[in-house]
């Protein structure tokens, strides 16, 4: 039987006269849970049980956050992406003109082999920002496609799988920038994937792809579903 324990209460931890819902949460590589409100960022240390406010110049609403190399973080807002470094619970932030003037950063994913940031926006489409070459490329026809999750592909370090909110799963080669449909629904067969709203995606140790499909769970392997 599953049991759940409350380990963090935002209303008790954040001193405020009004309720401040989290706009985004994310667990980084050090098992620190980032909790962002409309104008502040906090870190919950899961091992020590400490909850602290980060000293940060960012006073915008954070819509997505992901970790890059080491203590580097990419922080998305409604209009841009900040490049930040965390040191002693303090963020130092820099901007890049290539990462300005977006319309709502909806998803971020750092691809370490190519030192690139995948950027999903709500209205402007889908981009790859290469830190090494300082380039920004618009990828494919993804303007009206929301991204729910991105994971590395099982069979290649250069490829990622993108779970979408209505278009199934895409595969993207981060080197060639080739984007193609990888998995989609097939209503003609009852044992096939029965929806294209993929809320989450996971690959297990045997290479099976597990997908949370709106109202069910699907698993895919090389032999099919």
PyMOL CGO cylinders between C-alpha atoms (Angstrom):
from pymol import cmd
from pymol.cgo import CYLINDER

trace = [
    CYLINDER, 0.00, 0.00, 0.00, 1.34, 3.41, -0.97, 0.3, 1, 1, 1, 1, 1, 1,
    CYLINDER, 1.34, 3.41, -0.97, 1.79, 6.03, 1.73, 0.3, 1, 1, 1, 1, 1, 1,
    CYLINDER, 1.79, 6.03, 1.73, 2.65, 9.70, 1.43, 0.3, 1, 1, 1, 1, 1, 1,
    CYLINDER, 2.65, 9.70, 1.43, 4.31, 11.99, 3.96, 0.3, 1, 1, 1, 1, 1, 1,
    CYLINDER, 4.31, 11.99, 3.96, 4.23, 15.78, 3.83, 0.3, 1, 1, 1, 1, 1, 1,
    CYLINDER, 4.23, 15.78, 3.83, 7.85, 16.98, 3.82, 0.3, 1, 1, 1, 1, 1, 1,
    CYLINDER, 7.85, 16.98, 3.82, 7.40, 20.57, 2.67, 0.3, 1, 1, 1, 1, 1, 1,
    CYLINDER, 7.40, 20.57, 2.67, 4.62, 23.06, 3.30, 0.3, 1, 1, 1, 1, 1, 1,
    CYLINDER, 4.62, 23.06, 3.30, 5.05, 26.23, 1.28, 0.3, 1, 1, 1, 1, 1, 1,
    CYLINDER, 5.05, 26.23, 1.28, 2.63, 28.18, 3.42, 0.3, 1, 1, 1, 1, 1, 1,
    CYLINDER, 2.63, 28.18, 3.42, 4.69, 27.37, 6.52, 0.3, 1, 1, 1, 1, 1, 1,
    CYLINDER, 4.69, 27.37, 6.52, 8.09, 27.87, 4.87, 0.3, 1, 1, 1, 1, 1, 1,
    CYLINDER, 8.09, 27.87, 4.87, 7.50, 31.14, 3.01, 0.3, 1, 1, 1, 1, 1, 1,
    CYLINDER, 7.50, 31.14, 3.01, 6.80, 34.17, 5.13, 0.3, 1, 1, 1, 1, 1, 1,
    CYLINDER, 6.80, 34.17, 5.13, 4.05, 35.99, 3.31, 0.3, 1, 1, 1, 1, 1, 1,
    CYLINDER, 4.05, 35.99, 3.31, 0.70, 37.53, 4.07, 0.3, 1, 1, 1, 1, 1, 1,
    CYLINDER, 0.70, 37.53, 4.07, -0.81, 35.91, 1.00, 0.3, 1, 1, 1, 1, 1, 1,
    CYLINDER, -0.81, 35.91, 1.00, -0.65, 32.47, -0.54, 0.3, 1, 1, 1, 1, 1, 1,
    CYLINDER, -0.65, 32.47, -0.54, 2.12, 32.09, -3.13, 0.3, 1, 1, 1, 1, 1, 1,
    CYLINDER, 2.12, 32.09, -3.13, 1.61, 29.08, -5.40, 0.3, 1, 1, 1, 1, 1, 1,
    CYLINDER, 1.61, 29.08, -5.40, 4.66, 27.58, -7.07, 0.3, 1, 1, 1, 1, 1, 1,
    CYLINDER, 4.66, 27.58, -7.07, 4.88, 28.45, -10.76, 0.3, 1, 1, 1, 1, 1, 1,
    CYLINDER, 4.88, 28.45, -10.76, 7.45, 25.71, -11.36, 0.3, 1, 1, 1, 1, 1, 1,
    CYLINDER, 7.45, 25.71, -11.36, 9.29, 22.95, -9.49, 0.3, 1, 1, 1, 1, 1, 1,
    CYLINDER, 9.29, 22.95, -9.49, 12.26, 20.89, -10.64, 0.3, 1, 1, 1, 1, 1, 1,
    CYLINDER, 12.26, 20.89, -10.64, 14.62, 18.37, -9.06, 0.3, 1, 1, 1, 1, 1, 1,
    CYLINDER, 14.62, 18.37, -9.06, 18.25, 19.00, -10.05, 0.3, 1, 1, 1, 1, 1, 1,
    CYLINDER, 18.25, 19.00, -10.05, 21.19, 16.56, -10.24, 0.3, 1, 1, 1, 1, 1, 1,
    CYLINDER, 21.19, 16.56, -10.24, 22.05, 17.15, -6.57, 0.3, 1, 1, 1, 1, 1, 1,
    CYLINDER, 22.05, 17.15, -6.57, 18.53, 16.16, -5.46, 0.3, 1, 1, 1, 1, 1, 1,
    CYLINDER, 18.53, 16.16, -5.46, 17.72, 19.76, -4.64, 0.3, 1, 1, 1, 1, 1, 1,
    CYLINDER, 17.72, 19.76, -4.64, 14.12, 20.65, -5.32, 0.3, 1, 1, 1, 1, 1, 1,
    CYLINDER, 14.12, 20.65, -5.32, 13.78, 24.08, -6.92, 0.3, 1, 1, 1, 1, 1, 1,
    CYLINDER, 13.78, 24.08, -6.92, 10.53, 25.82, -6.07, 0.3, 1, 1, 1, 1, 1, 1,
    CYLINDER, 10.53, 25.82, -6.07, 9.71, 29.01, -7.95, 0.3, 1, 1, 1, 1, 1, 1,
    CYLINDER, 9.71, 29.01, -7.95, 7.02, 31.53, -7.12, 0.3, 1, 1, 1, 1, 1, 1,
    CYLINDER, 7.02, 31.53, -7.12, 5.98, 34.54, -9.15, 0.3, 1, 1, 1, 1, 1, 1,
    CYLINDER, 5.98, 34.54, -9.15, 9.00, 36.64, -8.14, 0.3, 1, 1, 1, 1, 1, 1,
    CYLINDER, 9.00, 36.64, -8.14, 11.38, 34.42, -6.12, 0.3, 1, 1, 1, 1, 1, 1,
    CYLINDER, 11.38, 34.42, -6.12, 13.24, 31.10, -6.21, 0.3, 1, 1, 1, 1, 1, 1,
    CYLINDER, 13.24, 31.10, -6.21, 13.72, 28.64, -3.36, 0.3, 1, 1, 1, 1, 1, 1,
    CYLINDER, 13.72, 28.64, -3.36, 15.64, 25.39, -2.90, 0.3, 1, 1, 1, 1, 1, 1,
    CYLINDER, 15.64, 25.39, -2.90, 14.54, 22.49, -0.74, 0.3, 1, 1, 1, 1, 1, 1,
    CYLINDER, 14.54, 22.49, -0.74, 17.48, 20.29, 0.25, 0.3, 1, 1, 1, 1, 1, 1,
    CYLINDER, 17.48, 20.29, 0.25, 15.88, 16.86, 0.26, 0.3, 1, 1, 1, 1, 1, 1,
    CYLINDER, 15.88, 16.86, 0.26, 18.62, 15.20, 2.32, 0.3, 1, 1, 1, 1, 1, 1,
    CYLINDER, 18.62, 15.20, 2.32, 19.00, 17.85, 5.04, 0.3, 1, 1, 1, 1, 1, 1,
    CYLINDER, 19.00, 17.85, 5.04, 15.35, 18.92, 4.94, 0.3, 1, 1, 1, 1, 1, 1,
    CYLINDER, 15.35, 18.92, 4.94, 16.34, 22.60, 4.64, 0.3, 1, 1, 1, 1, 1, 1,
    CYLINDER, 16.34, 22.60, 4.64, 14.26, 25.13, 2.69, 0.3, 1, 1, 1, 1, 1, 1,
    CYLINDER, 14.26, 25.13, 2.69, 16.03, 28.35, 1.71, 0.3, 1, 1, 1, 1, 1, 1,
    CYLINDER, 16.03, 28.35, 1.71, 15.39, 31.33, -0.51, 0.3, 1, 1, 1, 1, 1, 1,
    CYLINDER, 15.39, 31.33, -0.51, 17.99, 31.81, -3.21, 0.3, 1, 1, 1, 1, 1, 1,
    CYLINDER, 17.99, 31.81, -3.21, 19.62, 35.23, -3.49, 0.3, 1, 1, 1, 1, 1, 1,
    CYLINDER, 19.62, 35.23, -3.49, 18.59, 36.05, -7.03, 0.3, 1, 1, 1, 1, 1, 1,
    CYLINDER, 18.59, 36.05, -7.03, 18.26, 39.10, -9.28, 0.3, 1, 1, 1, 1, 1, 1,
    CYLINDER, 18.26, 39.10, -9.28, 15.44, 37.35, -11.17, 0.3, 1, 1, 1, 1, 1, 1,
    CYLINDER, 15.44, 37.35, -11.17, 12.13, 38.83, -10.12, 0.3, 1, 1, 1, 1, 1, 1,
    CYLINDER, 12.13, 38.83, -10.12, 10.14, 37.52, -13.06, 0.3, 1, 1, 1, 1, 1, 1,
    CYLINDER, 10.14, 37.52, -13.06, 7.78, 34.56, -13.00, 0.3, 1, 1, 1, 1, 1, 1,
    CYLINDER, 7.78, 34.56, -13.00, 9.81, 31.42, -13.70, 0.3, 1, 1, 1, 1, 1, 1,
    CYLINDER, 9.81, 31.42, -13.70, 8.04, 29.06, -16.09, 0.3, 1, 1, 1, 1, 1, 1,
    CYLINDER, 8.04, 29.06, -16.09, 10.76, 26.40, -16.42, 0.3, 1, 1, 1, 1, 1, 1,
    CYLINDER, 10.76, 26.40, -16.42, 14.20, 25.61, -15.02, 0.3, 1, 1, 1, 1, 1, 1,
    CYLINDER, 14.20, 25.61, -15.02, 16.78, 23.00, -15.97, 0.3, 1, 1, 1, 1, 1, 1,
    CYLINDER, 16.78, 23.00, -15.97, 20.36, 22.29, -14.97, 0.3, 1, 1, 1, 1, 1, 1,
    CYLINDER, 20.36, 22.29, -14.97, 23.28, 22.49, -17.40, 0.3, 1, 1, 1, 1, 1, 1,
    CYLINDER, 23.28, 22.49, -17.40, 26.87, 21.53, -16.65, 0.3, 1, 1, 1, 1, 1, 1,
    CYLINDER, 26.87, 21.53, -16.65, 27.93, 21.65, -13.01, 0.3, 1, 1, 1, 1, 1, 1,
    CYLINDER, 27.93, 21.65, -13.01, 26.32, 24.55, -11.19, 0.3, 1, 1, 1, 1, 1, 1,
    CYLINDER, 26.32, 24.55, -11.19, 24.91, 26.17, -14.33, 0.3, 1, 1, 1, 1, 1, 1,
    CYLINDER, 24.91, 26.17, -14.33, 21.16, 26.56, -14.73, 0.3, 1, 1, 1, 1, 1, 1,
    CYLINDER, 21.16, 26.56, -14.73, 18.90, 27.76, -17.51, 0.3, 1, 1, 1, 1, 1, 1,
    CYLINDER, 18.90, 27.76, -17.51, 15.88, 29.65, -16.20, 0.3, 1, 1, 1, 1, 1, 1,
    CYLINDER, 15.88, 29.65, -16.20, 12.93, 30.40, -18.47, 0.3, 1, 1, 1, 1, 1, 1,
    CYLINDER, 12.93, 30.40, -18.47, 10.32, 33.11, -18.00, 0.3, 1, 1, 1, 1, 1, 1,
    CYLINDER, 10.32, 33.11, -18.00, 7.40, 34.46, -20.01, 0.3, 1, 1, 1, 1, 1, 1,
    CYLINDER, 7.40, 34.46, -20.01, 9.79, 36.43, -22.23, 0.3, 1, 1, 1, 1, 1, 1,
    CYLINDER, 9.79, 36.43, -22.23, 13.35, 35.07, -22.08, 0.3, 1, 1, 1, 1, 1, 1,
    CYLINDER, 13.35, 35.07, -22.08, 15.87, 32.52, -20.84, 0.3, 1, 1, 1, 1, 1, 1,
    CYLINDER, 15.87, 32.52, -20.84, 18.48, 33.43, -18.20, 0.3, 1, 1, 1, 1, 1, 1,
    CYLINDER, 18.48, 33.43, -18.20, 21.82, 31.65, -17.93, 0.3, 1, 1, 1, 1, 1, 1,
    CYLINDER, 21.82, 31.65, -17.93, 22.68, 31.41, -14.24, 0.3, 1, 1, 1, 1, 1, 1,
    CYLINDER, 22.68, 31.41, -14.24, 25.29, 29.92, -11.91, 0.3, 1, 1, 1, 1, 1, 1,
    CYLINDER, 25.29, 29.92, -11.91, 24.57, 28.88, -8.34, 0.3, 1, 1, 1, 1, 1, 1,
    CYLINDER, 24.57, 28.88, -8.34, 27.21, 29.49, -5.67, 0.3, 1, 1, 1, 1, 1, 1,
    CYLINDER, 27.21, 29.49, -5.67, 26.53, 29.45, -1.93, 0.3, 1, 1, 1, 1, 1, 1,
    CYLINDER, 26.53, 29.45, -1.93, 22.77, 29.78, -2.48, 0.3, 1, 1, 1, 1, 1, 1,
    CYLINDER, 22.77, 29.78, -2.48, 23.29, 32.84, -4.66, 0.3, 1, 1, 1, 1, 1, 1,
    CYLINDER, 23.29, 32.84, -4.66, 22.51, 33.10, -8.36, 0.3, 1, 1, 1, 1, 1, 1,
    CYLINDER, 22.51, 33.10, -8.36, 24.72, 35.10, -10.69, 0.3, 1, 1, 1, 1, 1, 1,
    CYLINDER, 24.72, 35.10, -10.69, 22.83, 35.72, -13.90, 0.3, 1, 1, 1, 1, 1, 1,
    CYLINDER, 22.83, 35.72, -13.90, 23.76, 36.69, -17.43, 0.3, 1, 1, 1, 1, 1, 1,
    CYLINDER, 23.76, 36.69, -17.43, 21.64, 37.21, -20.51, 0.3, 1, 1, 1, 1, 1, 1,
    CYLINDER, 21.64, 37.21, -20.51, 22.11, 36.58, -24.21, 0.3, 1, 1, 1, 1, 1, 1,
    CYLINDER, 22.11, 36.58, -24.21, 20.33, 38.64, -26.84, 0.3, 1, 1, 1, 1, 1, 1,
    CYLINDER, 20.33, 38.64, -26.84, 19.54, 35.41, -28.70, 0.3, 1, 1, 1, 1, 1, 1,
    CYLINDER, 19.54, 35.41, -28.70, 17.48, 34.25, -25.73, 0.3, 1, 1, 1, 1, 1, 1,
    CYLINDER, 17.48, 34.25, -25.73, 15.23, 37.30, -25.52, 0.3, 1, 1, 1, 1, 1, 1,
    CYLINDER, 15.23, 37.30, -25.52, 11.78, 38.10, -26.93, 0.3, 1, 1, 1, 1, 1, 1,
    CYLINDER, 11.78, 38.10, -26.93, 10.14, 34.69, -26.61, 0.3, 1, 1, 1, 1, 1, 1,
    CYLINDER, 10.14, 34.69, -26.61, 6.46, 34.24, -25.82, 0.3, 1, 1, 1, 1, 1, 1,
    CYLINDER, 6.46, 34.24, -25.82, 6.30, 32.01, -22.73, 0.3, 1, 1, 1, 1, 1, 1,
    CYLINDER, 6.30, 32.01, -22.73, 9.09, 29.47, -22.22, 0.3, 1, 1, 1, 1, 1, 1,
    CYLINDER, 9.09, 29.47, -22.22, 7.19, 26.22, -21.83, 0.3, 1, 1, 1, 1, 1, 1,
    CYLINDER, 7.19, 26.22, -21.83, 9.98, 23.63, -21.65, 0.3, 1, 1, 1, 1, 1, 1,
    CYLINDER, 9.98, 23.63, -21.65, 13.79, 23.51, -21.39, 0.3, 1, 1, 1, 1, 1, 1,
    CYLINDER, 13.79, 23.51, -21.39, 16.13, 20.55, -21.83, 0.3, 1, 1, 1, 1, 1, 1,
    CYLINDER, 16.13, 20.55, -21.83, 19.92, 20.58, -21.70, 0.3, 1, 1, 1, 1, 1, 1,
    CYLINDER, 19.92, 20.58, -21.70, 21.72, 18.17, -24.05, 0.3, 1, 1, 1, 1, 1, 1,
    CYLINDER, 21.72, 18.17, -24.05, 25.23, 17.73, -22.67, 0.3, 1, 1, 1, 1, 1, 1,
    CYLINDER, 25.23, 17.73, -22.67, 26.91, 15.90, -25.63, 0.3, 1, 1, 1, 1, 1, 1,
    CYLINDER, 26.91, 15.90, -25.63, 26.30, 18.92, -27.91, 0.3, 1, 1, 1, 1, 1, 1,
    CYLINDER, 26.30, 18.92, -27.91, 26.29, 21.58, -25.16, 0.3, 1, 1, 1, 1, 1, 1,
    CYLINDER, 26.29, 21.58, -25.16, 22.90, 22.70, -26.43, 0.3, 1, 1, 1, 1, 1, 1,
    CYLINDER, 22.90, 22.70, -26.43, 19.66, 23.88, -24.88, 0.3, 1, 1, 1, 1, 1, 1,
    CYLINDER, 19.66, 23.88, -24.88, 16.34, 22.73, -26.32, 0.3, 1, 1, 1, 1, 1, 1,
    CYLINDER, 16.34, 22.73, -26.32, 13.73, 25.48, -25.92, 0.3, 1, 1, 1, 1, 1, 1,
    CYLINDER, 13.73, 25.48, -25.92, 10.02, 24.89, -26.25, 0.3, 1, 1, 1, 1, 1, 1,
    CYLINDER, 10.02, 24.89, -26.25, 7.81, 27.99, -26.33, 0.3, 1, 1, 1, 1, 1, 1,
    CYLINDER, 7.81, 27.99, -26.33, 4.07, 28.36, -26.14, 0.3, 1, 1, 1, 1, 1, 1,
    CYLINDER, 4.07, 28.36, -26.14, 3.70, 30.56, -29.20, 0.3, 1, 1, 1, 1, 1, 1,
    CYLINDER, 3.70, 30.56, -29.20, 7.00, 30.89, -31.08, 0.3, 1, 1, 1, 1, 1, 1,
    CYLINDER, 7.00, 30.89, -31.08, 7.90, 27.29, -31.80, 0.3, 1, 1, 1, 1, 1, 1,
    CYLINDER, 7.90, 27.29, -31.80, 10.80, 25.04, -30.95, 0.3, 1, 1, 1, 1, 1, 1,
    CYLINDER, 10.80, 25.04, -30.95, 14.50, 26.04, -30.84, 0.3, 1, 1, 1, 1, 1, 1,
    CYLINDER, 14.50, 26.04, -30.84, 17.99, 24.72, -30.23, 0.3, 1, 1, 1, 1, 1, 1,
    CYLINDER, 17.99, 24.72, -30.23, 20.50, 27.09, -28.62, 0.3, 1, 1, 1, 1, 1, 1,
    CYLINDER, 20.50, 27.09, -28.62, 24.11, 25.95, -28.97, 0.3, 1, 1, 1, 1, 1, 1,
    CYLINDER, 24.11, 25.95, -28.97, 26.30, 27.42, -26.26, 0.3, 1, 1, 1, 1, 1, 1,
    CYLINDER, 26.30, 27.42, -26.26, 29.59, 26.54, -27.91, 0.3, 1, 1, 1, 1, 1, 1,
    CYLINDER, 29.59, 26.54, -27.91, 28.83, 28.27, -31.21, 0.3, 1, 1, 1, 1, 1, 1,
    CYLINDER, 28.83, 28.27, -31.21, 26.30, 30.73, -29.77, 0.3, 1, 1, 1, 1, 1, 1,
    CYLINDER, 26.30, 30.73, -29.77, 23.64, 29.94, -32.36, 0.3, 1, 1, 1, 1, 1, 1,
    CYLINDER, 23.64, 29.94, -32.36, 19.85, 29.71, -32.19, 0.3, 1, 1, 1, 1, 1, 1,
    CYLINDER, 19.85, 29.71, -32.19, 17.94, 27.56, -34.68, 0.3, 1, 1, 1, 1, 1, 1,
    CYLINDER, 17.94, 27.56, -34.68, 14.22, 27.13, -35.18, 0.3, 1, 1, 1, 1, 1, 1,
    CYLINDER, 14.22, 27.13, -35.18, 13.48, 23.43, -35.58, 0.3, 1, 1, 1, 1, 1, 1,
    CYLINDER, 13.48, 23.43, -35.58, 10.64, 21.90, -37.57, 0.3, 1, 1, 1, 1, 1, 1,
    CYLINDER, 10.64, 21.90, -37.57, 6.97, 22.84, -37.64, 0.3, 1, 1, 1, 1, 1, 1,
    CYLINDER, 6.97, 22.84, -37.64, 6.32, 22.83, -33.89, 0.3, 1, 1, 1, 1, 1, 1,
    CYLINDER, 6.32, 22.83, -33.89, 4.71, 26.23, -33.44, 0.3, 1, 1, 1, 1, 1, 1,
    CYLINDER, 4.71, 26.23, -33.44, 1.42, 24.97, -32.05, 0.3, 1, 1, 1, 1, 1, 1,
    CYLINDER, 1.42, 24.97, -32.05, 2.76, 21.87, -30.30, 0.3, 1, 1, 1, 1, 1, 1,
    CYLINDER, 2.76, 21.87, -30.30, 3.22, 21.93, -26.52, 0.3, 1, 1, 1, 1, 1, 1,
    CYLINDER, 3.22, 21.93, -26.52, 6.04, 19.82, -25.05, 0.3, 1, 1, 1, 1, 1, 1,
    CYLINDER, 6.04, 19.82, -25.05, 5.40, 17.79, -21.90, 0.3, 1, 1, 1, 1, 1, 1,
    CYLINDER, 5.40, 17.79, -21.90, 8.68, 15.90, -21.50, 0.3, 1, 1, 1, 1, 1, 1,
    CYLINDER, 8.68, 15.90, -21.50, 12.06, 15.34, -23.18, 0.3, 1, 1, 1, 1, 1, 1,
    CYLINDER, 12.06, 15.34, -23.18, 14.38, 12.39, -22.49, 0.3, 1, 1, 1, 1, 1, 1,
    CYLINDER, 14.38, 12.39, -22.49, 17.54, 11.01, -24.13, 0.3, 1, 1, 1, 1, 1, 1,
    CYLINDER, 17.54, 11.01, -24.13, 16.95, 8.23, -26.62, 0.3, 1, 1, 1, 1, 1, 1,
    CYLINDER, 16.95, 8.23, -26.62, 18.04, 4.74, -25.61, 0.3, 1, 1, 1, 1, 1, 1,
    CYLINDER, 18.04, 4.74, -25.61, 19.96, 3.90, -28.76, 0.3, 1, 1, 1, 1, 1, 1,
    CYLINDER, 19.96, 3.90, -28.76, 21.95, 7.10, -29.42, 0.3, 1, 1, 1, 1, 1, 1,
    CYLINDER, 21.95, 7.10, -29.42, 23.63, 9.86, -27.40, 0.3, 1, 1, 1, 1, 1, 1,
    CYLINDER, 23.63, 9.86, -27.40, 22.82, 12.34, -30.16, 0.3, 1, 1, 1, 1, 1, 1,
    CYLINDER, 22.82, 12.34, -30.16, 19.07, 11.74, -30.20, 0.3, 1, 1, 1, 1, 1, 1,
    CYLINDER, 19.07, 11.74, -30.20, 16.26, 12.75, -27.86, 0.3, 1, 1, 1, 1, 1, 1,
    CYLINDER, 16.26, 12.75, -27.86, 12.58, 11.82, -27.59, 0.3, 1, 1, 1, 1, 1, 1,
    CYLINDER, 12.58, 11.82, -27.59, 10.01, 14.57, -27.23, 0.3, 1, 1, 1, 1, 1, 1,
    CYLINDER, 10.01, 14.57, -27.23, 6.61, 13.83, -25.69, 0.3, 1, 1, 1, 1, 1, 1,
    CYLINDER, 6.61, 13.83, -25.69, 3.96, 16.31, -26.83, 0.3, 1, 1, 1, 1, 1, 1,
    CYLINDER, 3.96, 16.31, -26.83, 0.50, 17.37, -25.76, 0.3, 1, 1, 1, 1, 1, 1,
    CYLINDER, 0.50, 17.37, -25.76, -1.34, 16.13, -28.82, 0.3, 1, 1, 1, 1, 1, 1,
    CYLINDER, -1.34, 16.13, -28.82, 1.17, 15.02, -31.47, 0.3, 1, 1, 1, 1, 1, 1,
    CYLINDER, 1.17, 15.02, -31.47, 2.56, 11.86, -29.92, 0.3, 1, 1, 1, 1, 1, 1,
    CYLINDER, 2.56, 11.86, -29.92, 6.34, 11.42, -29.61, 0.3, 1, 1, 1, 1, 1, 1,
    CYLINDER, 6.34, 11.42, -29.61, 8.99, 12.98, -31.85, 0.3, 1, 1, 1, 1, 1, 1,
    CYLINDER, 8.99, 12.98, -31.85, 12.61, 11.98, -32.30, 0.3, 1, 1, 1, 1, 1, 1,
    CYLINDER, 12.61, 11.98, -32.30, 15.20, 14.73, -32.76, 0.3, 1, 1, 1, 1, 1, 1,
    CYLINDER, 15.20, 14.73, -32.76, 18.79, 14.24, -33.84, 0.3, 1, 1, 1, 1, 1, 1,
    CYLINDER, 18.79, 14.24, -33.84, 20.71, 16.99, -32.03, 0.3, 1, 1, 1, 1, 1, 1,
    CYLINDER, 20.71, 16.99, -32.03, 23.58, 16.88, -34.55, 0.3, 1, 1, 1, 1, 1, 1,
    CYLINDER, 23.58, 16.88, -34.55, 21.74, 16.82, -37.88, 0.3, 1, 1, 1, 1, 1, 1,
    CYLINDER, 21.74, 16.82, -37.88, 18.68, 18.69, -36.47, 0.3, 1, 1, 1, 1, 1, 1,
    CYLINDER, 18.68, 18.69, -36.47, 16.43, 16.12, -38.16, 0.3, 1, 1, 1, 1, 1, 1,
    CYLINDER, 16.43, 16.12, -38.16, 13.01, 16.05, -36.46, 0.3, 1, 1, 1, 1, 1, 1,
    CYLINDER, 13.01, 16.05, -36.46, 10.56, 13.27, -37.22, 0.3, 1, 1, 1, 1, 1, 1,
    CYLINDER, 10.56, 13.27, -37.22, 7.47, 11.64, -35.79, 0.3, 1, 1, 1, 1, 1, 1,
    CYLINDER, 7.47, 11.64, -35.79, 8.50, 8.59, -33.77, 0.3, 1, 1, 1, 1, 1, 1,
    CYLINDER, 8.50, 8.59, -33.77, 5.33, 7.27, -32.09, 0.3, 1, 1, 1, 1, 1, 1,
    CYLINDER, 5.33, 7.27, -32.09, 1.70, 8.18, -32.69, 0.3, 1, 1, 1, 1, 1, 1,
    CYLINDER, 1.70, 8.18, -32.69, -1.71, 6.71, -32.00, 0.3, 1, 1, 1, 1, 1, 1,
    CYLINDER, -1.71, 6.71, -32.00, -3.31, 4.01, -34.09, 0.3, 1, 1, 1, 1, 1, 1,
    CYLINDER, -3.31, 4.01, -34.09, -7.03, 3.77, -33.40, 0.3, 1, 1, 1, 1, 1, 1,
    CYLINDER, -7.03, 3.77, -33.40, -7.45, 0.85, -35.80, 0.3, 1, 1, 1, 1, 1, 1,
    CYLINDER, -7.45, 0.85, -35.80, -5.84, -1.60, -33.35, 0.3, 1, 1, 1, 1, 1, 1,
    CYLINDER, -5.84, -1.60, -33.35, -6.80, -1.99, -29.71, 0.3, 1, 1, 1, 1, 1, 1,
    CYLINDER, -6.80, -1.99, -29.71, -3.27, -2.98, -28.66, 0.3, 1, 1, 1, 1, 1, 1,
    CYLINDER, -3.27, -2.98, -28.66, -1.61, 0.06, -30.19, 0.3, 1, 1, 1, 1, 1, 1,
    CYLINDER, -1.61, 0.06, -30.19, -0.98, 3.47, -28.60, 0.3, 1, 1, 1, 1, 1, 1,
    CYLINDER, -0.98, 3.47, -28.60, -4.45, 4.92, -28.09, 0.3, 1, 1, 1, 1, 1, 1,
    CYLINDER, -4.45, 4.92, -28.09, -3.74, 8.62, -27.78, 0.3, 1, 1, 1, 1, 1, 1,
    CYLINDER, -3.74, 8.62, -27.78, -1.36, 11.39, -28.78, 0.3, 1, 1, 1, 1, 1, 1,
    CYLINDER, -1.36, 11.39, -28.78, -1.47, 13.39, -25.54, 0.3, 1, 1, 1, 1, 1, 1,
    CYLINDER, -1.47, 13.39, -25.54, 1.72, 12.13, -23.87, 0.3, 1, 1, 1, 1, 1, 1,
    CYLINDER, 1.72, 12.13, -23.87, 1.92, 13.54, -20.36, 0.3, 1, 1, 1, 1, 1, 1,
    CYLINDER, 1.92, 13.54, -20.36, 5.21, 11.83, -19.48, 0.3, 1, 1, 1, 1, 1, 1,
    CYLINDER, 5.21, 11.83, -19.48, 7.73, 9.41, -20.99, 0.3, 1, 1, 1, 1, 1, 1,
    CYLINDER, 7.73, 9.41, -20.99, 10.34, 7.04, -19.55, 0.3, 1, 1, 1, 1, 1, 1,
    CYLINDER, 10.34, 7.04, -19.55, 12.80, 4.46, -20.91, 0.3, 1, 1, 1, 1, 1, 1,
    CYLINDER, 12.80, 4.46, -20.91, 13.62, 1.48, -18.69, 0.3, 1, 1, 1, 1, 1, 1,
    CYLINDER, 13.62, 1.48, -18.69, 16.85, -0.55, -18.55, 0.3, 1, 1, 1, 1, 1, 1,
    CYLINDER, 16.85, -0.55, -18.55, 15.71, -2.86, -21.34, 0.3, 1, 1, 1, 1, 1, 1,
    CYLINDER, 15.71, -2.86, -21.34, 14.92, -0.02, -23.72, 0.3, 1, 1, 1, 1, 1, 1,
    CYLINDER, 14.92, -0.02, -23.72, 11.15, -0.16, -23.37, 0.3, 1, 1, 1, 1, 1, 1,
    CYLINDER, 11.15, -0.16, -23.37, 9.46, 3.22, -23.73, 0.3, 1, 1, 1, 1, 1, 1,
    CYLINDER, 9.46, 3.22, -23.73, 6.73, 3.84, -21.17, 0.3, 1, 1, 1, 1, 1, 1,
    CYLINDER, 6.73, 3.84, -21.17, 4.25, 6.63, -21.83, 0.3, 1, 1, 1, 1, 1, 1,
    CYLINDER, 4.25, 6.63, -21.83, 1.55, 8.22, -19.72, 0.3, 1, 1, 1, 1, 1, 1,
    CYLINDER, 1.55, 8.22, -19.72, -1.11, 8.68, -22.42, 0.3, 1, 1, 1, 1, 1, 1,
    CYLINDER, -1.11, 8.68, -22.42, -3.83, 11.01, -21.12, 0.3, 1, 1, 1, 1, 1, 1,
    CYLINDER, -3.83, 11.01, -21.12, -6.07, 8.28, -19.63, 0.3, 1, 1, 1, 1, 1, 1,
    CYLINDER, -6.07, 8.28, -19.63, -3.84, 5.18, -19.80, 0.3, 1, 1, 1, 1, 1, 1,
    CYLINDER, -3.84, 5.18, -19.80, -0.26, 3.86, -19.91, 0.3, 1, 1, 1, 1, 1, 1,
    CYLINDER, -0.26, 3.86, -19.91, 1.42, 2.47, -23.04, 0.3, 1, 1, 1, 1, 1, 1,
    CYLINDER, 1.42, 2.47, -23.04, 4.71, 0.60, -23.36, 0.3, 1, 1, 1, 1, 1, 1,
    CYLINDER, 4.71, 0.60, -23.36, 6.65, 0.28, -26.59, 0.3, 1, 1, 1, 1, 1, 1,
    CYLINDER, 6.65, 0.28, -26.59, 9.59, -1.96, -27.48, 0.3, 1, 1, 1, 1, 1, 1,
    CYLINDER, 9.59, -1.96, -27.48, 11.27, -2.83, -30.76, 0.3, 1, 1, 1, 1, 1, 1,
    CYLINDER, 11.27, -2.83, -30.76, 8.67, -5.54, -31.36, 0.3, 1, 1, 1, 1, 1, 1,
    CYLINDER, 8.67, -5.54, -31.36, 5.82, -3.05, -30.94, 0.3, 1, 1, 1, 1, 1, 1,
    CYLINDER, 5.82, -3.05, -30.94, 3.32, -2.27, -28.19, 0.3, 1, 1, 1, 1, 1, 1,
]
cmd.load_cgo(trace, "trace")
